[in-house]
Amino acid sequence: MPNDQSYFANKDCPCFPCHRGGDRENFNCLFCYCPLYLLGDKCGGAFRWLANGVKDCSDCLYPHRRENYEEIVSRFQEIAAAMPREWK
């Protein structure tokens, strides 16, 4: 759908698709920077914690699946509540 705001694919990006195993025909770039990242282990995606404590989402396709748009948007109040006070 050309006017669908829930999907955007930047096929001109040199990293497209930026995650291994991403479906080129259905890879959603709308959430290039995942809004669920700051939810830590409650994000719902496939991530791992590195030894240095950094959250590694390189194997996660959750925000890049077209069908997950509504679920991510429905969590924006939870995301806002989790933001550090100085961001609000």
C-alpha positions as CSV (number, residue, x, y, z in Angstrom):
1,M,0.0,0.0,0.0
2,P,1.7,3.2,-1.1
3,N,0.2,5.4,1.7
4,D,0.6,2.9,4.5
5,Q,2.4,4.7,7.4
6,S,3.1,1.4,9.1
7,Y,5.8,0.3,6.6
8,F,8.8,1.8,5.0
9,A,11.7,0.0,3.3
10,N,14.8,1.9,2.5
11,K,16.2,-0.3,-0.2
12,D,18.8,2.3,-1.1
13,C,20.4,2.0,2.3
14,P,23.9,0.4,1.9
15,C,23.1,-1.9,4.9
16,F,19.7,-3.0,3.7
17,P,18.5,-5.3,5.2
18,C,20.6,-4.5,8.3
19,H,19.9,-7.8,10.2
20,R,20.9,-11.3,9.1
21,G,17.9,-13.3,7.9
22,G,15.9,-10.2,7.0
23,D,13.3,-10.7,4.3
24,R,14.2,-8.1,1.6
25,E,10.6,-7.9,0.4
26,N,9.0,-7.3,3.9
27,F,11.8,-5.7,5.9
28,N,10.4,-2.7,7.7
29,C,12.9,0.1,8.2
30,L,10.4,2.3,10.0
31,F,11.9,1.5,13.4
32,C,15.5,1.6,12.3
33,Y,16.3,2.5,15.9
34,C,14.1,0.2,17.9
35,P,11.9,2.1,20.4
36,L,11.7,-1.0,22.5
37,Y,15.4,-1.1,23.2
38,L,15.2,0.8,26.4
39,L,12.7,-1.7,27.8
40,G,15.7,-4.0,28.4
41,D,14.7,-7.7,28.9
42,K,11.0,-6.7,28.5
43,C,11.2,-5.6,24.9
44,G,9.9,-8.9,23.4
45,G,12.6,-9.3,20.9
46,A,15.5,-11.7,20.3
47,F,18.5,-10.2,22.0
48,R,21.4,-11.2,24.2
49,W,23.5,-9.5,26.8
50,L,27.2,-9.2,26.0
51,A,29.8,-9.8,28.7
52,N,30.3,-6.0,29.0
53,G,26.5,-5.5,29.8
54,V,25.5,-4.1,26.4
55,K,22.3,-5.3,24.9
56,D,23.0,-6.9,21.5
57,C,20.0,-6.9,19.1
58,S,21.8,-7.8,16.0
59,D,19.9,-11.1,15.6
60,C,16.5,-9.5,16.3
61,L,14.0,-8.9,13.5
62,Y,11.0,-8.1,15.8
63,P,10.7,-4.3,15.0
64,H,11.5,-5.0,11.3
65,R,8.5,-7.3,10.7
66,R,5.7,-5.5,9.0
67,E,3.1,-7.3,11.2
68,N,4.6,-6.0,14.5
69,Y,3.9,-2.3,13.9
70,E,0.6,-2.2,15.9
71,E,2.2,-4.0,18.8
72,I,5.1,-1.6,19.0
73,V,3.0,1.5,18.7
74,S,0.6,0.1,21.4
75,R,3.6,0.1,23.8
76,F,4.6,3.8,23.4
77,Q,3.2,4.7,26.9
78,E,5.3,1.9,28.4
79,I,8.3,3.2,26.5
80,A,7.7,6.8,27.7
81,A,7.3,5.6,31.3
82,A,10.7,3.7,31.1
83,M,12.6,6.7,29.8
84,P,15.1,8.3,32.2
85,R,13.5,11.4,33.8
86,E,15.9,13.8,32.1
87,W,14.6,12.6,28.7
88,K,11.0,13.5,29.5
